[in-house]
Amino acid sequence: MRATFATARGRASQGWHKLRWGAGIVGAGPTAVGVARLAALRLGRTTYAHAPLRSGVTVGFEVPGQVPPALVVFRTLIDPEFAFLSEVGCEGIVLDVGAAIGQFTLFAAHQPGAVVHAFEPSGRNIATLQRNLTENGLTERVHVHHLALAGWEGEQEFATQGNTYLSRPDAGVGAQTERVPVRTLAGVCADLGLDRIAVLKLNVAGYEPEVLAGAEPLLARGAIAVMIMLIGERSIPWYERCAGWGYRFFFYVPATGTLCELPELTLEALENPPSPARHVIAIHDGALGVLAGTGVTVSHGRG
């Protein structure tokens, strides 16, 4: 019960901080209109809706299982990581692991010179992702892979009922599941001939360590330049291993254009970013030159 309460409290706090952050970007008035729009959507009877973003991208989704609250409310991508990648660019191969319905995939595919590979285990999410690519005219710039990534290869049952953002292998009793292929990231990249990765975005509902285990050969040789990763306590040992392979860890502050380097890879440091980010940014030493001429600066403090 305490764990459940703590989780709910953490999500509520994160939601409040995200609401304040988004309101600071788009304004109080548009935010209030967006909150009303989200409430009306959840109370209505529509089964499929669209969120037209200010960038010109339109994101479609099933209701209620695929609703992206922040996009519905703010009509723009507010996470600091998007602002960082907009500054430095995504030219090259971009991997979206845990693509869901494609918010990050759509963003990356609009960046000059980017070729995106999207990985997602949920068939329902894949269907919506494909529809979003078609409606935005991006099918030729994105390769969609209906599979899961882990530290081993084979097949596994994934829970798909309810909120399809939370597709995961630990299905409970009575959960609706689908069987999907499981691959290692290193194996998939070898098959596809992907030797160097510009950006890896990794958000797989807490199973990030398993994906990183399957990417070890790539990480050990610094083949992934930039990683945008969901923060998780289970991932800290992998962050430490990555640091030993030449990766440095940051939070990005859009207001100042500053990458704030983490002084230490501890849970306390990771859970107290200088902005309401859910992701930590890891950049290999050999790729820090990408910051040259971008206006992005590096700080060794907390910003």
Secondary structure, DSSP 8 states (H G I E B T S, - for coil): -HHHHHHHHHHHHHHHHHHHHHHHHH-HHHHHHHHHHHHHHHHS--SEEEEE-TTS-EEEEETTTT--HHHHHHSS--SHHHHHHHHH---EEEEEES-TTSHHHHHHHTSTTEEEEEE---HHHHHHHHHHHHHTT-GGGEEEE-SEE-SS-EEEEEE-SS-GGG-BS---TT--EEEEEEE-HHHHHHHHT---EEEEEE--TT-HHHHHHHTHHHHHTT-EEEEEEE--GGGHHHHHHHHHTTEEEEEEETTTTEEEE-SS--HHHHTS-SSS-SEEEEEEGGGGGGGTTSS-EEESS--
